[in-house]
Amino acid sequence: MRVGRTPSDEKAAAEPESTGESSTTFRTAWLILVACVAVSLVVAAMAALNTALPDIARATGATTGQMTWIIDGYTLVLAALLLPAGAIGDRFGRRPILMVGVIIFGLGSLAAIWVDSPTELIITRLIAGVGAAMIMPATLSLITAGVPREKRAIAISIWAGVAGAGAILGFFVTGVLLEYFHWHSVFITFAASSLLILLLTFTIGNSKDEHPGAFDIVGSLTSMTAIAAVVFGLLEAPHRGWTDPLILLCLIGGVILIGAFILIEQRRESPLLDVDLFRNRAFAAGSLSVGLQFFASFGVFYLLLLQLQLVFGYSALKSAVALFPMVIGVGVFAMIGNWVAVRFDSLRFVLATGIAIAALGVLAIGIIDADVYWKLGTMLGICAVGIGLATAPSTTAIMSNTPLENQGVGSAVNDTARELGAAIGIALAGSLLAAGYSKRIEGTADLVHSQLSAVDPAAADQAADGVRSSLAGAVEVASQLPPQGAALADQITAGATAAFMPPLQTACLVLGSVLLAGAIFLGWFAPREVIAPEDV
C-alpha cells in the first residue's frame, strides 16, 4: 500500500505561493509551537506525580495500591481512549477536540486541589486522562494536516523531540515546585497551563475529514476495552504477580479482544482503524520502533529514578536534572535522524541503528557498575542518542503512510504505541526488580527482626516487612531508627542496596536485549523509503 501526494498535500505544498512565504512560515511555526506546548503538558503529567507522590501520600493517607492508581489511572484512560479520540478529531475537527480536551484536562487538574481522599484524587486523574486522550492525537494530526508538505518532516521532528523529552520536563518542573510550594502547586500549574493553551488554540487553524463515514461505535468499544485490559494487566502485574487470576484474565482477554477488533475492522465500511495500514511496512516498522523507544525510556526512567534518589541520595529535583542527557540527546538527534531518513531514503538504516545504539546504552547500564554519576550520565546519553535518531523517523513513517483525512487516527496509533511500550517497559522492569530484590533481601530483613524483636516484637515485624517491601521501604526503616541504632541503620542501607543493584542491572540487560532483538528485526523488516512502495 502506498499513500502518496493527495490533493490536500498538493494544496498544502502550494500554499506558500498563494498566501505569501513569510506569512505561511509564521503560521506554520506558530502551529508547531502551540501543538508542542499542548503535547508537552500531556506527557509531563504522565511523569510529574511520581515526584510528588510521597507528599501526596502523607497528605491524603494513600495506601500503596492507591498511590499506584494515582499514577496509573491517568495512563490507563489515556491509552484506552486514544484511538476513538483521534477518530472523533478527524470527524468533527481537530482544533475543537483539542480545545475540549484542554478544558477537561484543566478541570480535572484543578479539582485535585480540593479533594480530601485518595479515591477522589484518583477520580480527578481519570478525568484528566480523558482530556489528555483528546489532546495528544489532535496535536500531531493538526501538524501533519496543517503544515506544508516540504516542512512536515521538520515539524514532526520537533513534535517528537518535545514529546520524548516531556516526561523529564514533568520531573523537573515538579521538583522545582516541591522545593518551594505545597504539592497542590503541581495541579495548579497544570490548570494554569491548560488555560494558556486553550487561549493559544484560538489562534491556529482547524482541519478535519470532509467526507467521514459512519462512526465505528463497535470498533471503538472493542478497542477501548482491549487496550484498557492489556494496560491494566501490565501496570498491575509487578504488584499482584504475573500469575494472579485477574492479571491473566486482563492480559489474555485483552489479546483476544485485539484479535476480535482486527476482525471487526476488516468487515466494516468505515472502520475506526484501517488495519490494512499495518501491511504497509513503513507504517508497521514506525509503530514498532515507537513502542520500543518508550519501552526502553520508561523502563529505564523507572529504574534510574530509584537509583538516583535511593542509592545516590539525590533529591527529586536533582534526579530530574540528572536525566537531562536524555533531553539533550533526544532533542538534537531527533532532527538529525529525520533529516537522514527522509533525505537519503534510509528509514531502515536510521531505525535499526537508532534502536541498536539505545540497546547498547541500556545494556551498558546493566553491565557497568555506575558508582559515580558521570558513568551513569554517559550511558544515559548513549541511550538518548539512539532514541533521538529513531523517534522522529518512526512518527514520520506512521503519519506519511496514513491518509490525510485520517491523520487523527494515525496520530492515535503513534500515541498508543507509546503508551503500550511504556506500560510493558515499566511492568517488565518493575517485575524483575521486585523479584530480584525479594530473593536477596531476606538476610537483611531477618537481621532487623532479630535485633529489634527483643525490644518491641510488633515493631520488629513491621520493620522487617518494610525492609522486605522495597529499597524505599528499607531506607525509610533505617531513617526512623534512633541514634543508638546507627550501626543497624548502616547495615540495613548496605544490605538493601546490595539486594537492589543486581536486579536493576538484570532488568537493564533484559530491556537492552529486547531492544537489540528489535533493532535486528527492523534492519530486516523496515523499508528504505519513509513512504513505502506499493509492492511492500
N, C-alpha and C positions, 0 to 999 in steps of 0.2 A: 504494500500500500504506500502511496506517495501523496503527501499533501503539499502541493507547490504553491505558486503565487495565485491567490484568489483575487476576484475583483476588488475585494476590500483591501487586499495587500497592494494592488496597483494604485488604488485611491490614496492609501496611506503614503506610499512611496512618492506619489506625485504632489502631495500636499505642500511641500516647501515652495514649489514653483508658483502655486496659486495663491498662497497666503503671505508669502514673504519669508525668506530664510531666517532672519533674526527673530521674527515673531514666533515661528514654529519651533525654533530652537529653545526659546524661553519657555513656551508652553510644554514642550517635551521635558525639559529639565525640571520644571515645577511639578508635573505629574509624577515623575520618578521620585522627587523629594517627598511629596505627600504620601505616596504609596509606601515608601521605605519607612517613613516615620510611623505609619499605621502598623506595618508588619513587625517593626521592632518592638512595639508595645505588646503585641500578642506573644511574641517569642520571649520577651523579657519576663512577662507574667508567668510563663511556664517555670522559670527558674527562680524568680525572686524570693518566693516564700520558703524555699529551702534554707535561705539565710535567716529569715525572720522566725522560723518555726520554733526554736527554743523559747523566745519571748512570748510568742502566741500561746504555746503550751502552758507556760507558767501563768499567763493571764486568764486563760479560759479553762484550765484544768483538763485539757485534752488528753485522752489515753493514747497509747502508741498507735492503735488502729485508727483512731480519729485523726491523729496527726498525718498518717499516711494518706487519708482521703481528703484532707485539706489541700494536699498537693495533687493527688491523683484524680480527684473528681473533675477538676478543670481539664486535665489531659484526656480523660475518658470521653467527656461530652464533646470536646473539640474534635477528636479523632472520628467519633461516630457521625457527626453532622457535616463533615467537610464536603462529601460528595453531593448530598441534597442541597446544601447551601450554595455550592458552586453552580449547580443546575438552576437554582432559583435566580441567581445573579444573571446568568445567561438569558433567562426568560424575561425578567422584569426590569433589568438594568443593573449594572454592576455598581454604579455610584449609589443609587438608593439603598441597595443591600448593604454596602459598606457603611452608609450613614446609620441605618437601623442597627447594624452590628455594633458600631461605636457607641450608640446610645445604650444598648443593652449591656455592653461591657462596662460602661461608665457607671450605670445604675447598680449593677452587681458589685462593683468595687466600692462604690460609696456606701452601699448598705452594710458592708463589712465593718464599718467603724461603729455601728450601733448595736451589733449583736452581742449577746451575753453568753452563749453556749457554743461548744464546738459544732454541734449539729447545725445550728443556724449559720455558722461561718461556712460550713461545707455547702449549704444550700446557696449561699451567695457566690461561692466559687463555681458551682454548677451553672448559675445564671451567667456569670462572666464567661464561662466556656461556650455557652450558646452564642454570645456576641462574638467571641473570638473566631468561632467556626464560620461566621458570616464575613468577618473582616479578612481573614487570611487569603482565601482564594480570590476574593474581589481585588485585592491589591495587585497580584501578579497578572490577572486577566485584564485589568484596566491598562497595565503597562503594555502587554503584548498586543492588545487591540487598539491602543491609542498612540503608540509610538511608531513613527515611520519605520519601514522595514529595514532600511540601512543602518538605523540606530538601535534596533531592537536587541542585538546581541550585547551591546554595551549596557543597555538598560537592565537586561536580565542579570548581567554580571554584578551590577551594583545591588540589585534586589537580593540576589543570592548571597552576596557578601554580608549585607546587613542582616539578613535572616539567619545566616550561620553564626554571626557574632552576637546576636541579640541576647542569647542566654547569659553570656558573660557580662553584657551591659546590665542585665537584671541583677546579677550577683553584685556588681559594683555599686549601682545606684542604691540598692537595698542596704548594702554595707555602710555607705556614707550616711544614709538616713538614720540607721540604727545607732550610729556613733553619737548622734546629737538629739534624736527625737524618739517618741513612742512608736511602737510598731504600727499604730494607726496611720502614721505618716506614709507608709508604703501604699496603702489603699487610697489615701487622699491624693497622692501623686498619680496613681493610675486614673482616678476620676478626673483630675485636672487635665491630664494628658488627653483623655478621651474628649473633653470639651474642646480643647485646642484642635484636635484632629477633626472633630465634627465641623468646626468653623472652616478649616482648611479645605474640606471636601466640597464646600460650596464653590470653590474656585477652580475645580477641574471638570473636565467633560465627562460624558456618560457614553456607554456602549452596551449593546445587547444583541441577541439573536433576533433578527427582524421577522423570521418565519419559524417560530418554535412549534414543535408538535405537542401532543398531549403530555402533560406532566406524568412521569412514571412513579405513581404512588407505591405500587407493589415493589418495584426495584428499590425505591428509597427506604421503605420499611425494612426490606431484607438486608440492604447494605448497612443500615444503622444498627440493626440487631447483631449482624455478623461481626462488624468491627468492634462494637461495644463488648461483645462476649470475648473476643480474642484479646483486646486490650485489657479488660478486667482480669482475665486469666493470667496474662503476662505480668501485670502490675502486682497482683496478689500472690503469685507463685513463690516469690522469695520469703514471704511471711507465713503462708499456710503450708507450703511444701508442694512440690510438683505432683505428688500422688494424692493430694486432697481431692475428694469426690467433686466438690464444687469447681475446683480448678480444671479437672479433667473434663467435666461437663461443659465448661465455658470454652476451653480450647478445642475440644473435639467437635462440639456443637457449632462453634464459630466457623471452623474449617468446612463443615458440612454446609452451613448456610452460605459460605462464599461460593462453594460449588453450585448451590441452588441459584444464587444470584447470577452466576455466569450463564446458566441455562435459561433463566428468565430473560436476561438482557438479549440473548441471541434470538429470542422469539418475539420481541416487541418491535413495533414500527418506530416508536420514539423512545429509545432506551435512555435511562439515566446516564449510563456509560456505555459507549460503543466498545465492547470488549475486544472487538477485532483490531482495535488500536494496538493491542499488545502483540499482534502478529507483525507489526512494524518493529524491526529490530532496534532502530534508534530510540523509539518511544520506550520499548521494554528495557533496553540497556540503561537509558536515563533513569527510569523508575528504580531499577535495581541499584544503580550507583547511588542515588539519593538515599535509599534505605540503608545501604552500607555505611555511608558517611555519618548518618545520625546514629546508627548502631554503634559506631566507634566513638563518636564525640560524646554522646550522653553516657555511654558506659564508662568512658574514661573520666568524664566530669564527676560522675558518682563516686568513683574510687579515689580520685586525686583530691577532691574537696575534703574527704575524710582524712586522707593522709596529711594534707596541709594543715588542717585545723587540729587534729588529734595527735599526730606524730611530730610535726614541725612546730606545733603550738601557735599557728598563725590565727589572727582574728578573722572574722568574716570578711572585712574589708581588705585586709592584706591577702587573703586567699583569692579574692576576686582579682586583685592586681596581679597576683602570681600567675593567673591564667591569661594575661594579656598577650603572651606569644601566640595564643590561638587567634585572637582578634587580628593581630598584625598579619600573620601568615595567611589566614583565610581571606582577609580583605585585599591584600596585594595580589595573591596568586589566583583569585577568582577572575580578575581582569585578564591576567596572562593566559590562563587556561582556556577561557572562552575565545580569546583572540586567535590562539594557535589552532583550536579545534575548528573554528569557522574559516579562518584564512587559508589553512593548508589541508582542509578536508581530512582531519586527523582525529576524529572523535574517538575511535578505538584506542589509539595511542595515548591520548590525554586521559581518558577514563581509566584505562588499565594502569598507566604509570602513576596517576594520582592516588588511586586506591592502594597500589603497591607501596608507594612511599609512606602513606598513612599506616599501612600494616607494619612497615619496618619501625616506625616510631613507636607504635603500641607494643610491638614485640621487644623493643629495646627497654621500655619501662618494665616489662616482665623479666628481663634478663639482668639488667644493671641495677645494683643497689644504689638508689639515689639518696645518699646520706646528707647531701647539701643541695640547696635549691638549684644552682646553676646546671647541675646534671639533669634534674627533672625538667627544668625550663627548656633545655636544649632538645630533649626528646619530645617534649610537647610541641616545640617549634617545628620539628620534623613532621609530626602528625598534621600540624596546621598547613604546612606546605602542600602535602598530599591532598588533604581535604579541599584546600583552596583551589588547587588545579582542577579537581573533578567537579566541584559544586556547581559552577555556572554552566559548563557544557552539559551537565546532566539535565538541568532545568531547561536549557535551550533546546535540547533534543526532544524533551517532552512537549514543550509548547510549540515548537516548529512543526511537529507532526500531528498536531491537534487542529481540526478545522477552526477557522477564526470565529465562527458563531458559537463554538463550544469551548472557548478559552477558559470559562469559569470551571468547567468540569476538568479540563486538562490541568489547571492550577490545583484543583482539589486532589487529583491523582498525585501530583507532586507533593502536596502537603500531607496527604495520607501516608505516602511512603516515608516521609519524615517521621510522623508520629509512630507508625508501626516499627520503624527501625530503632527509634529512641526507646520505645517500650521494651523491645526484645533485648537491646543492649543493657538497659538498666536491670531487667529481670535476670539475664544470664550473669552479669557481673555481681549482682546482689546475692544470687543463689550460691555461686561459687565462693564468694567471700564469707557468707554466713556458715556454709557447710565446713569450710576450712578452719574458720575461727572456732567453731564449736568443737571440732576434733582436737584442737591444740590447747584449749584454754582450761581444760578440766583440772590440770595440776595446780594452776594458779587459784582457781575457784576453791579447790579443796584446802589449799594453804590458808586462804582468807577465812574459810569456815572454821578450820581447826584453831586458828589464833583468836578468833572473836567469840567462839561458842562458850568459852569458859566465863566470859564477861556478860554476854547477852545472847542467848541461843536464838531468839527471834531475829535480832539484828544480824546475827551471823548468817542465818538463812537468807535474809533479804540482801545482804551484801554479796553473798556468793552468787545468788541469782542475777544481781546486777552485773557482776563480772562476767558471767556466762552469756548475758544477753548480747553484748557488743563491746567494741572498743570504747565507744562513747559511754556506755554504762560503767565500764571498768574505770575510766578516767573520773567519772562522777563519784564513784565509791571512794577512790583514792583521795579526791579533793575534800571529802567530808570527814575523813579521819582526823582525830585530834592531833596536836603537835607531837605527843608521845608515840603516835603511830606512824611517824615519818618513814621509818625503815620499811614497814609493811606497805606503805603507800608507794615507795620506790619499787618494791618487789611486784606490786600489782601492775604498775605502769610498764615495767620492763617485761613482765610475763605477757601482758595483754598486747603490747607492741610486737613481741616475738610471735604471738599467735595470729596477729593481723597481717603482717607484711608478706609471709609466704603465700597465703591465698589471694592477696591482692595481686601479687606477681603472676600467680597461676591464672587468675581471671584475665589479666592483660595478655598472657600468652594465648589463651583461648580466643579472646577478641581479635588479636592480631592474626591468628591462624585463619579465622573465618574471613577476615579482610583479604588475606593473601590468596585464599581459595577464590574469593570473589574477583580479585584482580586477574587471576589466571582465566577465569570464565569470561570476563569482559574482554580480555585480549583475544579470545576466540569468537565470542558471540557478537560483540558490538560492530556495527558497520563503520566504514571510514567516514562516510558523509553524515553531517548533522541531520539533513533531510534524507531519509533512506530511499533508495531507488525502489521502483515498483516491484522488482523481482526478488526482493528480500523480505 
